[in-house]
Amino acid sequence: MQVQCTRVGSTSSTFFLITVDVQDINDNSPIFSGTPYYVSVNELTPIGTTIFRGIAAYDLDANTNKDIHFGIMPGDGVTQPTTGLHDATDKFQIATPRLGDITIKSTLDFEKVKKYVFRISATDQATNSSLRHTSTVTMTIDVSDGDDLGPVFYYNGCFQVDDTAQLILTGAENQSIINSIIARDQDTLNARIQLSIVETLPPGYKDKFTLINTTNTGTFSSVSVTQIEPLGSSDVNILKIIIKATELTDNRLFSRAVVNVHIYP
């Protein structure tokens, strides 16, 4: 700006050019853009993977007062009601605060926690740390199911048959000795299940049994075990039939059930 100076009693004036610098004070808080923040991630995503790059904020101040660092606020993760509080900082991190990219810190588990809702902080970098301003915003991460669990067996109302089911078999052939052995995928993917007889203990009796009446709905698979050749009680008194349930997926996860068959004359 210009300043005019006139001597008292004189008609002449002198003009001076004055420059005024307005110095910034840190009087603004960061402002988030692009909200709301949301991402879905599969539970099998490897540790260290960047899952979200969309966090952004600006500050109307100048110099370091407008520089912003991002962070995940601890202690406010929200999960399913039955699992209690889970801190999102245990599972996610912002490794480079000035960028705000979210990466996976430790292994996720869909069966334990299906959703994280937590707060992201944006803090300006004023030289005097006591004068810094912080804003927060909500981040939501849905965890989707992955193919990490094998099939589970059901029989006679039991939730899972991985040990033994006690059955009685006589020497006659062409009879169904076990009806409706059921297996299903423990994941929500509902993979199709293939049931098969793997072996018998003692070995050598596998070909005397077969699986019939196979049902595969996409939610569960069901079969009956049938004897197709006669057994003599002199051969064996107790026979173990090992049934295998295999998911028809790339991972080919499987479980086994052992059926004890008591053979009487």
Secondary structure, DSSP 4 states (H G I P E B T S, - for coil): -EEEEE-TT-S-EEEEE---PPPP------EEESPSEEEEEETTPPTT-EEE---EEE-SS-GGGG-EEEEEPTT--B--TTT----GGGTEE-SSTTT--EEE-S---TTT-SEEEEEEEEEE--SSGGG--EEEEEEEEEEEP-S---EEEEBTTBS--SSEEEEEE-S-SSEEEEEEEEEEESSTT---EEEEEEEEESSS-GGGEEEEEEEE-SSEEEEEEEE-S---TTT-SEEEEEEEEEESSTT--EEEEEEEEEE--
